[in-house]
Amino acid sequence: MRDFLPEDVRRRTYVIGVIAGVYQKYGFEPLETPSVENIETLLGKYGEEGNQLIFKILKRGVHESTGEADLALRYDLTVPLARVMAEHRAKLPRLFRRYQIQPVWRADRPGRGRFREFYQCDVDITGSTSPVVEAELCAAVSDCLEALGFAEFTIRLNHRGVLRAVLASAQVPVEKHTDALVALDKLDKIGPDGVTAEFVTRGIDPACAARLLGWLGAEVSDDWLGQFERGLGDLDDQGRAAFANLREIIRLSMATSAGRHLTFEPSLARGLSYYTGAIMEIGVPDLPGSLGGGGRYDNLVGMFSKEGIPSCGFSLGLERILVVMGEQGLFPASVAGAAADVLVATMRPEDAAYAMRVATTLRGQGLRVMVYPDAGKIQKPLKYAEEVRIPCVAILGESEVARDEVTLKFLASRHQEVAGLEQAGAVARQHLGDVRG
């Protein structure tokens, strides 16, 4: 958990604004939920390892000493959405498209781009089983990343039905499928040997791991999805439906920005237990893990009500996006700019009222203005302006005050110009156009 200094906040605000703007173009509506949920709302929704990472809140008062918890910080934004859908079904449209950008908390070991408190930028569609939903979500997140300046990224695609078929072909017992998926989800972190070791720990024959990793590590041709399906041999109806669903999502996505980024990834598992269909994850070169992911979760809302509502969502991880954008220099210059366009500086204490008038006038003319509070030699405010990257200093000496004028000094060019108070804003904007972006 971190403090965010001014430049950090400007970068975060910029990225959130870009992502929210793209989501809105797709017709998604904003939603916010509380930071705290009843603990029974969260437990049992994320799988074994997810339950261990939930920040629990001890009961208040006399119960505090027992170590019992009845509340918890939200672990993600998907389960709260499912609860909202169950509680407010009558107030929401049958087909609900929402985006939500809020912090979540996980009691995890932080790594590069990973933190215990972090923001997720979620986008979800509820009320339809059509593959158009997955295609729309992939297109929305693809547009977000392209708008942020990402040129190289991959949307990895798989399906829980395909994974079930793979596990069956590897002769993993049905009752061990969940354990196998939890282990498989760590493949990029612990490697094949680590997955095999975890299979053994979870009571799965290591021969199953060898067969499974053999399937998943096989080289694929241009017809990667068809080659993989044929390699699995006879499939049941669920397996065939899963491959058909993937093909349709890919076909629909070819008409969007996501098409050029999509790839079938047979080893993609996604550890959360509520996924029921297609699953997706975004990868970028030289970054372990992902920038975000999601999938279909048709049964989650039904855990909170008698009515099941088909749903699918995608979540972008704000923190990891910020890390990569910083490393790759993707932020525009304006984001790293100063907090103000003009610093107003006086030489005499008795001119403070005129300084306030100048600042008010310039703000009314569309500029961001800061007043330097201490009167005196001009060197101090000039030095301060350079330190905090304010590009222009409005100098108010005795003659400027007497004539209702302002001397504007532009630090980058060292150009200096005297202007009447009412014209000062236009003069400043003309010279600051390039600086302000």
C-alpha positions in Angstrom: 0.0 0.0 0.0 1.5 3.3 -1.1 1.3 7.1 -0.9 0.8 8.8 -4.3 2.8 11.9 -4.8 1.5 14.6 -7.2 3.1 13.2 -10.4 1.8 9.8 -9.5 -1.7 11.1 -9.1 -1.6 13.0 -12.4 -0.5 9.8 -14.2 -3.2 7.7 -12.5 -5.8 10.3 -13.3 -4.7 10.4 -17.0 -4.9 6.6 -17.4 -8.2 6.3 -15.6 -9.6 9.1 -17.8 -8.5 7.3 -21.0 -9.9 4.0 -19.9 -13.3 5.4 -18.7 -13.6 7.4 -21.9 -13.2 4.2 -24.0 -15.6 2.3 -21.9 -18.2 5.1 -22.2 -17.8 4.9 -26.0 -19.0 1.3 -25.8 -22.1 2.3 -23.9 -20.9 1.1 -20.5 -22.4 2.8 -17.4 -20.5 3.6 -14.2 -21.0 1.7 -11.0 -19.5 2.0 -7.5 -19.7 -0.4 -4.6 -18.5 -0.2 -0.9 -14.9 -1.0 0.0 -16.3 -3.5 2.6 -18.5 -6.5 2.0 -20.0 -9.0 4.3 -17.4 -11.8 4.6 -19.9 -14.5 3.5 -20.3 -12.5 0.2 -16.6 -13.1 -0.6 -15.7 -16.4 0.9 -16.1 -19.4 -1.4 -16.2 -17.4 -4.6 -12.5 -17.3 -5.5 -11.2 -20.8 -4.8 -8.9 -22.0 -2.1 -6.0 -19.6 -2.6 -8.2 -16.6 -3.1 -9.9 -17.2 0.2 -6.5 -17.0 1.9 -5.8 -13.6 0.4 -8.9 -11.8 1.6 -8.3 -9.0 4.1 -10.8 -9.9 6.9 -12.1 -7.3 9.4 -12.5 -8.4 13.0 -15.8 -8.1 14.7 -16.2 -4.9 16.7 -16.6 -4.5 20.4 -16.6 -7.5 22.7 -16.1 -9.9 19.8 -12.8 -8.4 18.8 -10.7 -10.6 21.1 -12.1 -13.8 19.5 -10.5 -13.2 16.1 -13.8 -13.6 14.4 -14.5 -11.6 11.3 -17.9 -10.6 9.8 -16.6 -8.1 7.2 -13.8 -8.0 4.6 -12.2 -5.6 2.2 -13.4 -6.4 -1.4 -11.0 -8.8 -3.2 -12.2 -7.9 -6.7 -15.0 -6.0 -8.4 -16.8 -8.9 -10.0 -18.3 -10.6 -6.9 -19.7 -7.2 -5.7 -21.2 -6.7 -9.1 -22.9 -10.1 -8.8 -24.3 -9.1 -5.4 -25.5 -5.8 -6.8 -27.3 -7.6 -9.7 -29.1 -9.9 -7.2 -30.0 -7.0 -4.8 -31.1 -4.4 -7.4 -32.3 -6.6 -10.2 -35.6 -4.7 -10.5 -33.8 -1.4 -11.0 -31.4 -2.5 -13.6 -32.0 -3.3 -17.3 -32.0 -7.0 -18.4 -28.9 -6.4 -20.4 -26.6 -4.4 -18.1 -23.3 -3.0 -19.3 -21.2 -1.5 -16.5 -17.7 -0.2 -15.8 -16.2 0.2 -12.4 -12.8 1.7 -11.5 -12.1 1.3 -7.8 -9.4 -0.1 -5.4 -9.4 -3.7 -4.2 -7.3 -5.4 -1.5 -5.4 -8.7 -1.4 -3.1 -10.0 1.4 -0.5 -11.0 -1.2 3.3 -10.8 -1.5 3.9 -7.8 -3.6 6.1 -8.1 -6.7 6.9 -5.9 -9.7 3.7 -4.0 -10.5 1.7 -5.9 -7.8 0.5 -4.4 -4.6 -1.8 -5.2 -1.7 -4.0 -2.2 -2.5 -4.6 -1.6 -6.2 -7.1 -0.3 -8.7 -9.0 -2.5 -11.1 -10.7 -1.1 -14.2 -13.5 -3.5 -14.8 -16.0 -3.7 -17.7 -18.8 -6.3 -17.6 -21.9 -7.3 -19.6 -24.7 -9.2 -17.9 -27.8 -10.8 -19.4 -26.5 -12.5 -22.5 -24.8 -15.8 -23.5 -23.9 -14.5 -27.0 -20.2 -14.5 -28.0 -20.8 -10.9 -29.1 -20.3 -10.1 -25.4 -16.8 -11.6 -25.3 -15.9 -9.9 -28.6 -17.1 -6.5 -27.3 -15.1 -6.8 -24.1 -11.9 -7.8 -26.0 -12.4 -4.9 -28.3 -13.0 -2.4 -25.5 -9.8 -3.4 -23.6 -7.9 -3.5 -26.8 -9.0 0.1 -27.6 -8.0 1.2 -24.1 -4.5 -0.1 -24.4 -4.0 1.3 -27.9 -5.3 4.7 -26.7 -2.7 4.6 -23.9 0.0 4.0 -26.5 0.6 0.2 -26.2 1.7 -1.1 -29.6 2.6 -4.7 -28.6 0.3 -6.7 -26.5 -1.5 -10.1 -26.8 -5.0 -11.0 -25.7 -4.6 -14.7 -24.8 -7.8 -16.7 -25.1 -8.9 -20.0 -23.8 -12.1 -21.7 -22.5 -12.9 -23.6 -19.3 -14.6 -26.3 -21.5 -11.4 -26.7 -23.5 -9.4 -27.1 -20.2 -11.8 -29.7 -19.0 -11.3 -31.6 -22.2 -7.5 -31.3 -21.9 -7.6 -32.5 -18.2 -9.8 -35.4 -19.3 -7.3 -36.3 -22.1 -4.5 -36.1 -19.5 -6.5 -38.6 -17.3 -6.8 -36.1 -14.4 -9.6 -37.4 -12.2 -12.7 -35.1 -12.4 -12.6 -34.5 -8.6 -9.1 -33.1 -9.0 -9.9 -30.7 -11.9 -10.0 -27.7 -9.7 -6.7 -28.5 -8.0 -5.1 -29.1 -11.4 -6.3 -25.7 -12.7 -5.0 -23.9 -9.6 -1.6 -25.5 -10.3 -1.7 -24.9 -14.0 -2.5 -21.2 -13.5 1.0 -20.8 -12.0 2.8 -22.3 -15.0 4.3 -18.9 -16.1 5.6 -18.3 -12.5 6.8 -21.7 -11.3 7.5 -23.5 -14.6 6.7 -27.1 -15.7 8.7 -28.6 -12.8 6.9 -26.5 -10.3 3.5 -27.5 -11.7 4.5 -31.2 -11.6 5.5 -30.8 -7.9 2.3 -29.0 -7.1 0.3 -31.9 -8.7 2.1 -34.3 -6.4 1.3 -32.1 -3.4 -2.3 -32.0 -4.4 -2.5 -35.8 -4.8 -2.5 -35.9 -8.6 -0.4 -38.5 -10.4 2.7 -36.8 -11.8 2.1 -38.8 -15.0 -1.0 -36.7 -15.5 1.1 -33.6 -15.3 3.5 -34.9 -17.9 0.7 -35.7 -20.3 -1.0 -32.3 -19.6 2.2 -30.3 -20.1 2.9 -32.3 -23.3 -0.4 -31.2 -24.7 0.1 -27.6 -23.7 3.7 -27.3 -24.8 3.2 -28.7 -28.3 4.1 -26.5 -31.2 1.1 -25.2 -33.2 0.7 -24.3 -36.8 -1.3 -21.5 -38.5 -4.5 -23.6 -37.7 -3.5 -23.6 -34.0 -7.1 -24.0 -32.7 -8.0 -26.7 -35.1 -4.7 -28.6 -34.6 -5.2 -28.5 -30.9 -8.8 -29.7 -31.1 -7.9 -32.6 -33.4 -5.1 -33.6 -31.1 -7.4 -34.2 -28.2 -9.3 -36.9 -30.1 -12.9 -37.6 -29.3 -14.6 -34.8 -27.5 -17.9 -34.7 -25.6 -20.6 -32.2 -26.4 -19.2 -29.7 -23.9 -15.8 -29.9 -25.4 -17.0 -29.4 -29.0 -19.2 -26.5 -27.8 -16.2 -24.9 -26.1 -14.1 -25.0 -29.3 -17.0 -23.7 -31.4 -17.5 -20.8 -28.9 -13.8 -19.9 -29.2 -14.0 -19.9 -33.0 -17.0 -17.6 -33.0 -15.4 -15.1 -30.5 -12.3 -15.0 -32.7 -14.4 -14.6 -35.9 -16.4 -11.7 -34.4 -13.3 -10.1 -33.0 -11.6 -9.9 -36.5 -14.0 -6.9 -37.2 -12.5 -5.0 -34.2 -9.2 -3.7 -32.9 -8.9 -6.9 -30.8 -8.6 -9.2 -33.9 -4.9 -8.5 -34.5 -4.0 -9.1 -30.9 -6.0 -12.3 -30.2 -4.2 -15.7 -29.8 -5.3 -19.1 -28.5 -3.3 -20.0 -25.4 -4.1 -23.6 -24.3 -2.2 -23.3 -21.0 -4.2 -20.2 -19.9 -6.2 -21.3 -16.8 -7.2 -18.2 -14.7 -7.2 -19.3 -11.1 -10.6 -17.8 -10.0 -13.1 -20.6 -9.6 -16.2 -18.7 -10.8 -15.3 -18.8 -14.5 -17.5 -21.0 -16.6 -16.6 -20.3 -20.2 -14.2 -18.3 -22.3 -11.3 -16.8 -20.3 -9.0 -14.0 -21.5 -5.7 -12.5 -20.3 -3.5 -9.6 -21.6 0.2 -10.0 -21.9 3.0 -7.7 -23.0 6.6 -8.5 -23.9 9.1 -8.8 -21.1 6.4 -8.6 -18.3 5.7 -11.8 -16.3 2.0 -12.2 -15.6 -0.6 -10.0 -17.2 -2.0 -6.5 -17.5 -5.5 -7.8 -16.9 -7.9 -10.6 -17.6 -11.4 -11.9 -17.3 -13.9 -14.4 -18.6 -17.4 -15.7 -18.5 -19.0 -16.4 -15.1 -22.6 -17.5 -15.8 -23.3 -19.0 -12.4 -22.0 -16.3 -10.0 -25.1 -14.1 -9.7 -27.1 -17.2 -9.0 -25.1 -17.7 -5.8 -26.8 -14.5 -4.4 -30.4 -15.1 -5.8 -32.6 -17.8 -7.2 -32.2 -16.3 -10.7 -29.1 -17.1 -12.7 -27.9 -14.3 -15.0 -25.2 -15.0 -17.6 -22.3 -12.6 -17.3 -18.9 -11.9 -18.7 -16.2 -9.3 -17.7 -12.7 -8.1 -18.2 -10.5 -6.3 -15.7 -7.5 -4.1 -16.5 -4.9 -3.7 -13.7 -4.2 0.0 -13.3 -1.0 -0.5 -11.3 0.7 -2.8 -13.8 -0.4 -0.5 -16.7 1.2 2.4 -14.9 4.5 0.5 -14.3 4.8 -0.5 -18.0 3.8 2.9 -19.3 6.5 4.5 -17.1 9.2 2.0 -18.3 8.2 2.5 -21.9 7.9 6.3 -21.8 4.2 6.2 -22.9 3.0 9.2 -20.9 2.4 12.4 -22.8 4.6 15.4 -21.7 1.5 17.2 -20.5 0.9 14.6 -17.8 4.3 15.2 -16.2 3.7 19.0 -16.4 3.5 21.5 -13.6 0.5 22.1 -11.3 0.2 25.7 -12.7 0.8 27.6 -15.9 1.7 30.9 -14.2 3.3 31.8 -10.9 2.4 35.3 -9.7 5.2 37.0 -7.7 5.3 40.4 -5.9 8.3 42.4 -4.7 6.5 44.4 -2.0 4.1 43.0 0.7 1.7 45.9 0.1 1.1 44.6 -3.4 -0.4 41.3 -2.2 -4.0 42.4 -3.0 -3.0 43.3 -6.6 -1.4 39.8 -6.9 -4.7 38.2 -5.8 -6.5 40.3 -8.4 -4.0 39.3 -11.1 -4.4 35.6 -10.2 -8.2 35.8 -10.3 -8.1 37.5 -13.7 -5.7 35.0 -15.2 -7.8 32.1 -13.8 -10.9 33.6 -15.4 -9.0 33.7 -18.7 -8.4 29.9 -18.6 -5.0 29.6 -17.0 -3.9 27.6 -13.9 -2.3 30.2 -11.5 -0.4 30.0 -8.3 0.4 32.9 -6.1 3.9 33.0 -4.5 3.1 34.0 -0.9 6.3 35.8 0.1 7.2 39.2 -1.3 10.8 40.1 -2.0 13.6 39.6 -4.5 12.4 38.0 -7.7 15.2 35.3 -7.6 13.3 33.2 -5.1 10.0 32.8 -7.0 12.0 32.3 -10.3 14.0 29.5 -8.7 10.8 28.0 -7.2 9.1 28.1 -10.6 12.0 26.2 -12.2 12.0 23.6 -9.4 8.3 22.8 -9.9 8.3 23.4 -13.6 5.9 26.3 -13.8 6.7 27.8 -17.3 5.8 31.4 -16.7 6.2 33.9 -13.9 4.0 37.0 -13.6 6.3 39.7 -12.0 4.5 42.5 -10.2 6.8 45.4 -9.4 5.9 48.9 -8.3 5.5 50.1 -11.9 3.3 47.2 -12.9 1.0 47.7 -10.0 0.7 51.5 -10.7 -0.2 50.8 -14.4 -2.5 47.7 -14.0 0.1 45.7 -15.9 1.9 42.4 -15.6 5.5 41.5 -16.7 5.4 37.9 -18.0 8.7 36.0 -18.0 8.7 32.7 -19.9 11.4 30.5 -18.4 12.1 28.2 -21.3 12.8 30.9 -23.9 13.8 33.6 -21.3 11.5 35.9 -23.2 9.9 38.7 -21.2 6.9 40.8 -22.2 4.8 43.5 -20.5 1.0 43.3 -20.9 -2.1 45.0 -19.6 -3.9 43.0 -17.0 -6.9 42.2 -19.3 -4.6 41.1 -22.1 -2.1 39.1 -20.0 -4.0 35.9 -20.3 -4.1 35.9 -24.1 -0.3 36.7 -24.2 0.5 33.9 -21.8 -1.6 31.4 -23.7 0.0 32.3 -27.0 3.5 31.6 -25.6 2.5 28.6 -23.5 0.6 26.7 -26.2 3.4 24.2 -26.9 4.2 23.8 -23.2 0.7 23.1 -22.1 0.1 20.6 -24.9 
